[in-house]
Every structure is written in C-alpha cells, then in structure tokens.
Amino acid sequence: MNHYFSWDDRLGISLPTLNQEWEQYNEAEQTFIVTQWEDIRGTIPDRVIALERVINVKQAELFEEEDFERSCCINSDIADLASRINDLHIWYRMNQELDNKRHS
C-alpha cells in the first residue's frame, strides 16, 4: 500500500507499520496516516461479517461431522477464525487512539 501500512494476510487488511513515534511524524504525515487508517478501518466490519459467515458454515459442518479427527480440525479452524475476528475488533478500536493523538 505505502510505507505506513503493510498487508496482513491473516486479517485480510492493511495494518499500520509506523517506524517512529507518532509525534515524530509531521502534521501532513499524521493526517495522511489517520485518513488512510479510517478508510481501512471502515472495511473491518465487512471483514468480520465475512469471517462470521465462514464460522457458521464450519459450525454446521462440525454438527454433522462424525469423524473425531476431522471434528478437531474443524474446531481448530473455527478457533482460528474467531481469533481473527477478535484481532480485527482490537484494530477497529485503534481509531480512537489515533484520533486522540491527532487532537492532542
């Protein structure tokens, strides 16, 4: 994307990769970073919904699965997807921290 963000395959979004303290960026850079993050952040709810749909499919598959080993694999997949959703929620809240820094 640019040198302020890098793609995260696991979460399916670009994440901030800031190489210095926030205060060391000039005002134009801070504005650019916050604007870009707000755009990225806006995609997070749709990403969460997509992962929840996959979880629902996997839960239905798990309900029907009779093979124990396969059930364990499906359950592990569900746990991984839930972890991704949790991480996306954490990143979604990052906007508040950047907003506070921008207004300080």
C-alpha positions as CSV (number, residue, x, y, z in Angstrom):
1,M,0.0,0.0,0.0
2,N,2.6,2.6,1.2
3,H,5.4,2.7,3.7
4,Y,2.9,3.5,6.6
5,F,0.9,0.3,6.1
6,S,1.5,-3.3,5.1
7,W,-0.9,-6.1,4.1
8,D,-1.7,-8.7,6.7
9,D,-2.8,-11.9,5.0
10,R,-4.3,-13.4,8.2
11,L,-6.6,-10.5,8.9
12,G,-7.2,-9.5,5.2
13,I,-6.5,-5.8,5.8
14,S,-3.5,-3.5,5.8
15,L,-2.1,-2.6,9.2
16,P,-0.1,0.3,10.3
17,T,3.7,-0.2,10.3
18,L,4.9,3.0,11.8
19,N,8.7,3.1,12.2
20,Q,8.9,6.0,14.6
21,E,6.9,7.6,17.4
22,W,3.7,9.3,16.4
23,E,5.0,12.7,17.5
24,Q,7.9,12.4,15.1
25,Y,5.6,12.4,12.1
26,N,4.8,15.9,10.7
27,E,1.2,17.1,10.6
28,A,0.8,16.2,6.9
29,E,2.0,12.6,7.5
30,Q,-0.2,12.2,10.6
31,T,-3.2,13.4,8.6
32,F,-2.4,11.1,5.8
33,I,-1.9,8.1,8.1
34,V,-5.2,8.8,10.0
35,T,-7.1,9.3,6.8
36,Q,-5.8,6.0,5.3
37,W,-6.5,4.2,8.6
38,E,-10.0,5.5,8.7
39,D,-10.6,4.1,5.2
40,I,-9.0,0.7,6.1
41,R,-10.9,0.7,9.5
42,G,-14.2,1.2,7.6
43,T,-13.7,-2.2,5.9
44,I,-13.3,-4.1,9.2
45,P,-17.0,-4.7,9.9
46,D,-17.5,-6.3,6.5
47,R,-14.4,-8.4,7.1
48,V,-15.8,-9.6,10.4
49,I,-19.1,-10.4,8.8
50,A,-17.4,-12.5,6.2
51,L,-15.4,-14.4,8.8
52,E,-18.6,-15.0,10.9
53,R,-20.3,-16.5,7.8
54,V,-17.4,-18.9,7.4
55,I,-17.6,-19.8,11.1
56,N,-21.4,-20.5,10.7
57,V,-20.6,-22.9,7.8
58,K,-17.9,-24.6,9.7
59,Q,-20.2,-24.9,12.8
60,A,-22.9,-26.6,10.6
61,E,-20.2,-28.9,9.2
62,L,-19.0,-29.7,12.7
63,F,-22.5,-30.5,13.8
64,E,-22.8,-33.1,11.0
65,E,-19.2,-34.5,11.3
66,E,-18.8,-37.9,12.9
67,D,-15.1,-38.4,12.5
68,F,-13.3,-37.2,15.6
69,E,-10.1,-36.1,13.9
70,R,-12.0,-34.2,11.3
71,S,-14.1,-32.6,14.1
72,C,-10.9,-31.5,15.8
73,C,-9.7,-29.9,12.6
74,I,-12.9,-28.1,12.0
75,N,-13.0,-26.9,15.6
76,S,-9.4,-25.6,15.2
77,D,-10.4,-23.7,12.1
78,I,-13.3,-22.1,14.0
79,A,-11.0,-21.1,16.8
80,D,-8.6,-19.5,14.3
81,L,-11.4,-17.6,12.6
82,A,-12.7,-16.4,16.0
83,S,-9.2,-15.2,16.9
84,R,-9.0,-13.2,13.6
85,I,-12.3,-11.6,14.5
86,N,-11.0,-10.7,17.9
87,D,-7.9,-9.2,16.4
88,L,-10.0,-7.2,13.9
89,H,-12.1,-5.8,16.8
90,I,-8.9,-4.7,18.5
91,W,-7.6,-3.0,15.4
92,Y,-11.1,-1.4,14.9
93,R,-10.7,0.3,18.2
94,M,-7.3,1.7,17.2
95,N,-9.1,4.6,15.5
96,Q,-9.9,6.0,18.9
97,E,-6.2,6.1,19.9
98,L,-5.1,7.7,16.6
99,D,-8.0,10.2,16.8
100,N,-6.9,11.2,20.4
101,K,-3.3,11.6,19.2
102,R,-4.4,13.7,16.2
103,H,-6.4,16.1,18.5
104,S,-3.7,16.4,21.2
